[in-house]
């Protein structure tokens, strides 16, 4: 998982999630998700466009290591607040 910082501005992935699935013994498939549906693409010209978009997302994202570090920082600094009620077994 890689994080694209908000300060990046516009980039290919800003429209929504996209997936590129490469298989060893099967043709590649790309998927673009929207709010109500996903579109699956298998044509080579479509895959070229998705690969370009995917490369753009990677170019604007933090490295995998820095993304993981940032997720850890956010978890520790902002979201890890022990709940004394849950810690005592009460719901």
Secondary structure, DSSP 8 states (H G I E B T S, - for coil): -----GGG-S-GGGG--EEEE--SSS--EEEEE-SS-EEEE-SHHHHHHHHHHHHHHHHHS--HHHHHHHHHHHIIIII----HHHHTT--
